[in-house]
Amino acid sequence: MLLALLAGHFAENLRKYLTVFGVAMLPVVELRGAIPIGKGLGLSYPETLVCALMGNMLPIPFGIVFLRRFLEFLSRKSEFLKKRIDKKVDKSIAKHDPAKYASAFILLAVFVAIPIPLPGTGAWTGALICAFLGVRVRDGFPPIAVGVIGAGAIVTALTAAGFKLMTR
């Protein structure tokens, strides 16, 4: 009985779940846009938060790997871009040797930057930083995931406050 009720609720809201999940996967928008959209679609805060977290975290391991490969591809295709990318990477690696600092300063900076609900921060930015500095997925994903959970909590609280103010 309960299982049938849950299955019916899930099927009824599948389009809403997929919308929130898909919006959370987009760079720049991420869960900062997905959570208010989910609430606007009539989903509860827990449903919205879970869908947004899953959607925001799913592409991150792929982002770290493929953004690194994309930077390497750009370096091979354009001498101008090669000089710029190599200069930035060399400068970053000279300052922060990934083998030495991967589990400390760099990942702490990634974790701290992600929850801030401002443009240019978020999981995709964390993945780009990890790719740029050569941080492995297994070292970069955990602080990004914790940062995304923190961002989800902050954005959910701000969304709840905003919806309360709007319904007064």
Residue pairs with C-beta under 8 A, 6 or more apart in sequence:
10 17
13 43
13 47
16 38
16 41
16 42
16 43
17 43
17 47
17 51
19 37
19 38
19 41
20 34
20 35
20 37
20 38
20 41
20 43
20 48
20 51
20 52
20 55
21 34
21 51
21 52
21 54
21 55
22 55
23 29
23 33
23 34
23 37
23 52
23 55
24 30
24 31
24 33
24 34
24 51
24 52
24 53
24 54
24 55
24 56
25 55
25 56
25 58
25 59
26 33
27 122
27 124
28 119
28 122
28 124
30 56
30 122
30 123
30 124
30 151
31 52
31 53
31 55
31 56
31 122
31 148
31 151
31 152
31 155
32 117
32 122
32 151
32 155
34 48
34 51
34 52
34 55
34 56
35 48
35 49
35 52
35 152
35 155
35 156
35 159
36 155
36 159
36 162
38 47
38 48
38 51
38 52
39 45
39 48
39 159
39 160
39 163
43 51
45 156
45 159
45 160
48 156
49 152
49 156
52 152
53 148
53 149
53 152
56 122
56 123
56 148
56 151
56 152
57 123
57 144
57 145
57 148
59 123
59 124
59 127
60 123
60 124
60 126
60 127
60 141
60 144
60 145
60 148
61 137
61 141
63 123
63 124
63 127
63 128
63 131
64 127
64 130
64 131
64 135
64 137
64 140
64 141
65 131
65 137
67 127
67 128
67 131
67 132
68 131
68 132
68 134
71 85
71 89
71 131
71 132
74 81
74 82
74 85
75 81
75 82
75 85
75 86
76 82
88 132
89 132
89 133
89 134
92 132
92 133
93 133
93 134
96 105
96 106
96 133
98 106
98 133
98 134
98 135
102 135
102 136
102 139
102 140
103 139
106 129
106 130
106 133
106 135
107 135
107 139
107 140
107 142
107 143
108 143
109 129
110 126
110 129
110 130
110 140
110 143
110 144
110 147
111 126
111 143
111 144
111 146
111 147
112 147
113 121
113 125
113 126
113 129
113 147
114 121
114 122
114 123
114 125
114 126
114 143
114 144
114 147
114 148
114 150
114 151
115 121
115 147
115 148
115 150
115 151
115 153
115 154
116 151
117 151
117 154
117 155
117 158
122 148
122 151
123 144
123 147
123 148
123 151
126 140
126 143
126 144
126 147
127 140
127 144
129 135
130 137
130 139
130 140
130 144
